[in-house]
Amino acid sequence: MIDTVRKIAAAIPSAIAEQMRRVGYLMNRNSRHRELEAEMAFHREMSDRAGRPEARRNFGNRAHLHEQAREAWGWTWLDRLIQDLRYATRMIFRSPAFTCAAVLVLTIGIGINISAFTLFDWDVLQPMPVRDPATLIRLERRSPDNTASWLPYPTAIFYRDHARTLSAVIATVPTGLHLDDGQPVQGSFVSANYFQQIGTSPAYGRIFDPTREDAPNAPPVAVLGNWFWQTHLNADPSVVGKIIRFNHKPVTVIGILPETFKGLGGQAADVWLPVTEQPYLIEGSKLLTDPAAASVLVWARLAPGMKARMAEEDLLRLTNELRKQHPGEVWKDEYIHTDPGGYAVVMGPKQWGAMAMLGLLMLLILIVTCTNLGGLLLVRGVARQHEINTRLALGASRTRIVRQLVTESVLLAALGSAGGLAFGCTAIYVVNVIADSPSGLSATPDWRILLFALGMVFVSALSFGLAPAMQLARQQHKKTMARQVLVSLQVAASCVLVIGSSLLVRGVQHTLYTNPGFGFRQVVSIDPGLAQHGYSVAAARAYLDELQSRLQALPGVAAVSRVRVIPRFVGGPRNEVNVNGRPLHVYPNLVDPDFFSTMEIPLLTGRNFLPGESHTVIVSQSFAQKAWPGENPLGKIYDKTGIVVGVAGNARMNAIPDDDAVEVYYQIKPEDTPDLSILVKTLGDPNDIMPRLRSIVQADDPKLFPELTILKTAFNEWMKSVAMAISIISLVGVLAMLLAAVGILGLVAYTVTQRTKEIAIRLALGAPRFQVLSAVLRQFRIPVMIGLLLGVVSAATLSQILRGILSGISNLDPISYAAGIAVLLAVFAVAALLPARRALKLDVARALHEE
């Protein structure tokens, strides 16, 4: 053992010296080469002067001696790499048409993947620009029966003051505000430590200081968002220190946030205010004192050395203490669940499923891209066969040929990846512009995106370059099996992409053009926000009674009703219930008897609610069919106490894209009154009556700022985002078809090149051109059919997965499958006929002479 250690110790200096010698050669390689050349010239000159020509002949091959010297010096791989790169650069620029086509194909394929990875990076990998994001966690309420992302503000304060594992608790609550001219402003009330915990510095002025803003009777202050400052205040720095009125209350501006600022969870606001000012601007609010009044979003920062699991155990202890103090405000078996808080999106099972599906689609696009380019390289390899044969005859090894061809592929992939990076960044920028999002995705790539683009260089180069290079080096390019496999892969992957895109587009179109089951085009919703302003049940009833009577007396109003959940088309409150072993997404709502006529929802059977009755429910037709198939639902018991008294038509007011959505309506109870809103159905265009509606609503209580929304306008805004989704999905499908067409075109052109002699002989012997064309294309018939079969089976599997992630996707949509296959076959036919038709026009005599 001791001898071994001594040998190793003795070898270390020589090893270090050897590496230093190699580094010295690398640093002075040019001077070494000049010295070697001068020494060789000296020996040759001395041999000539001595009149010894045999010495000159015995000197040896000059190039071989250079090679031996480089082997002795080391780093020969670097010389060979530089040599390969130089030769590859000359070769790819010697064929500009091929190079442009290859780089364009790679730009599209890699660019789409980089765009998708940018989304993944922004949502999952890239932390928000906050201080120490690893110690930031998001708190949620959980129990076996309930889940809530919001916590009561007094609960958050209790955790802040008593948690041993947390160094800070951060609370936020987005709120709508109004300027004195009535213009709505998106506000966000935050704890005074918000900006300090994020680690944000202001562009102008200062940020909140907990020692000042948390002090009793602190003057009302605000920090303005950069976008609001630029668009409403002309980017005037002198606004700092001035007073702006929100909700008719004066507030002093103390700072302007930088343009790059992003709030926790991706929140964007026009104005940021201390949460302690919420009762000042929202008169009557009990947010700070009443656990049942309102809630806030809560983040927390772990104390040094603490883990999220330890924080959950600590918060469970505090939750059990709260249950003793306020038994009515804490759920049974409630606990606090933590998620990483330093990221824009908290990934749940459904989000991970969507990301996995997106990754699969991007992988298919990359497969199509690489197989296409592999076919193009085979076509080009035929033209270079003479060159490859010459190099082999001169003594080059097949490994050397493969390495040279792969180097050319890497260089092509590098150009394509650079183009793809520009393509992806441009796509993100265009989406941000179209969406008009001030806090959208950054179009500037970070190191993760750059590393991904670099990885795509080698992955794609090996995928499309290695197999053709080995075939060409081994003289096996004439075998048809590899080409048939390439065709089947391209057809299968393209089929999945095209049919998948068609399914998505059809699903979105189904969402757009299916009758939602309720009338919304002449309805205006009015949300007075009574609960937010601390209205009691009696005060809320008096306010709503007066407002409803005045609205009903207004000319042009057809009907008025009260409702708990305003129709929002997507994103309404949803409960998951188990009906006969099948989970259903139930959208509950609290309504009055006039609701169904106002929203034009027919009662199919049974009756409407009677005034003042309780423990009754009205269910939608879809719910009745799924819960009690073939039975009369009237009189059935739902939710243990609710007796079904009526069945209404299906109306997906808060879940238009969800085909499985079912609705359950409860009658409003007196204690629900502060949370209610008003729905007004007009006789004509709602825009004509909006000024009078607004004046009536704002006249009842000046401290209120009711939110009036024309449902048709809200629907049209939602339609814009859906239309953008359709455009992006359709574009991906079109690009997939174009990539597939390029690949088929390249493979058919390769086949035509290989069979030039056969085609010429057939034509010379008088064979009909159609017969020759059929003979050329016949070999692709079976691979195309196999690819289509694999693609259809894979697309059917994909549709099942998509249906579990997205609503509106059909299990088996014959139109999508038929249209996808037909379009794909048409594209393939055109791509195949172009090179085949050109082959039929060749000069027979010249072709035979060349062969």
ABEGO torsion letter per residue (X at the ends): XAAAAAAAAAAAAAAAAAAAAAAAAAAAAAAAAAAAAAAAAAAAAAAAAAGBAAAAAAAEBAAAAAAAAAAAAEGAAAAAAAAAAAAAAAAAAABAAAAAAAAAAAAAAAAAAAAAAAAAAAAAABBBBBBGAAABBBBBBBBAABBBABBBAAAAAAAAAABAABABBBBBBBBBBBBAAGBBBBBBBBBAAAAAAAGBBBABEBBBBAAAAABBGBBBBBBBBAAAAAAAAGGBAAABGBBBBBGGBBBBBABBBBAABBBBGGBBBABBBBAAAAAAABBGBAAAABAAABBBBBBBBBBBGBBAAAAAAAAAAAAAAAAAABAAABBBGBBBBBBBAABABBBBAAAAAAAAAAAAAAAAAAAAAAAAAAAAAAAAAAAAAAAAAAAAAAGBBAAAAAAAAAAAAAAAAAAAAAAAAAAAAAAAAAAAAAAGBAABBBABBBAAAAAAAAAAAAAAAAAAAAAAAAAAAAGAAABAAAAAAAAAAAAAAAAAAAAAAAAAAAAAAAAAABBAGBBAAABBBBBAGAAAAGBBAAAAAAAAAAAAAAAAABBGBABBBBBABBBAGBGBBBBBBBBGGBBBBBBBBBBBAAAAAAAGBBBABEBBBBBGBBGBBBBBAAAAAAABBGBBABGBBBGGABBBABBBBBBBAABAABAABBBBBBBBBAAAAAABBBBBBBABBAAAAAAAAAAAAAAABAABBBBBBBAAAAAAAAAAAAAAAAAAAAAAAAAAAAAAAAAAAAAAAAAAAAAAAAAAAAAAAGBBAAAAAAAAAAAAAAAAAAAAAAAAAAAAAAAAAAAAABBGBBABBAAAAAAAAAAAAAAAAAAAAAAAAAAAABBAAAAAAAX
